[in-house]
Amino acid sequence: MTVKTLQDLLDEGVDGRHVLVRSDFNVPLNDAGEITDPGRITASLPTLQALVEGGAKVIVMAHLGRPKGEVNARYSLAPVAEALSEALGQYVALAGDVVGEDAHERANGLTEGDVLLLENVRFDARETSKDEAERGEFADQLVELAADNGAFVSDGFGVVHRAQASVYDVAKRLPAYAGKLVEKEISVLEKTAVNPESPYVVILGGSKVSDKLGVIEALAGKADKIIIGGGMCYTFLAAQGYNTQKSLLQEEMIDTCRDLLERFGDKIVLPVDLVAAAEFSADSEHKVVALDGIPEGWLSPDIGPDSVEKFAEVIATSKTVFWNGPMGVFEMAPFSQGTKGVAQAIIDATADNGSFSVVGGGDSAASVRVLGLKEDGFSHISTGGGASLEFLEGKELPGVSVLDR
């Protein structure tokens, strides 16, 4: 796909121009409201720095969480403004609203190289409205902040699979360009979606089979092996007749999993042992068990060591790897070893076998940082979990296709 890029905009010149940038700052916060993983902020820096250096008056749009169209202090971008100021090495003002008086006053007062962050765009229900006219009205008000001769840069890959006002409708109203992050994401994911070098290994985890069904179907014809762990593996194990006790299970998907195993059984690789726990707690009694050995009333929050070894053997043969979804509840130390082991196997394959490895955003990307793994051990860590999956499924990404003009 050919899109206009940030470099095209810089070549045209941005000095003194208002540039609206859609970034993805949907970062995780702890109970104290502190950012626990600044990865998406870090990923936004190359585009923002280039615009600042070019003399643009930068207005950044972003969201945090799901405030459901209402102002909610819990989802304020205040922590992001502070972190972004530190990362950029310059003050980033936070508007007190999205398209209100304060946003306009601050936008009008910008000078060359200044950066303004609007408050959470999802505080306005029109941002995510299914009504195109409502989204359009909101987009018009966002565009007004850019004054005359404005431009739009799409740099939030984590949201380009959504036709939302600040992602899609604004791009229809201003000269629109792909930021450095979006441009890089498209380039990397095309490498895994179009003629990936074989052997191609796909690793899927996370909680629900239904979330990954489309990508399993889409990649079954391309991938040599599809490794399945995490919460979704229990529905596959149930389809094989195992009693998963209180483990996460989508009963309505058991027949679907049985069908997938019948059609792609030679490609699908499932766990061979599990970690069972008496309760869903880091302090719970736990032990490694066979697939049919989960004690009555217990659950499994992670794959076992033999599974990690089996998966690692498959990964070691790869030349291309795509990973989306943790293997267990990595946030709890006793149940983090499955995810850590598989991630390390990908790092080893990248180093030892020259495998092209992509981490498909979301919890997978977060786990790399939480578990202290080498980020540069992977070829690429995506910032968009849902977007990367939909790209691999072959779905059109509205926030990208709108740039193709």
Helices and strands as residue ranges (DSSP letters): H 6-12, E 18-22, H 39-53, E 57-61, G 73-75, H 78-88, E 92-94, H 101-108, E 115-117, G 121-123, G 125-128, H 132-144, E 151-154, G 157-159, I 165-169, G 170-172, E 176-178, H 180-193, E 200-204, H 209-219, E 225-228, H 233-239, G 251-253, H 254-264, E 268-269, E 273-277, E 286-290, E 299-303, H 305-315, E 320-324, G 333-335, H 337-353, E 356-359, H 362-370, G 375-377, E 380-381, H 385-393, H 398-401
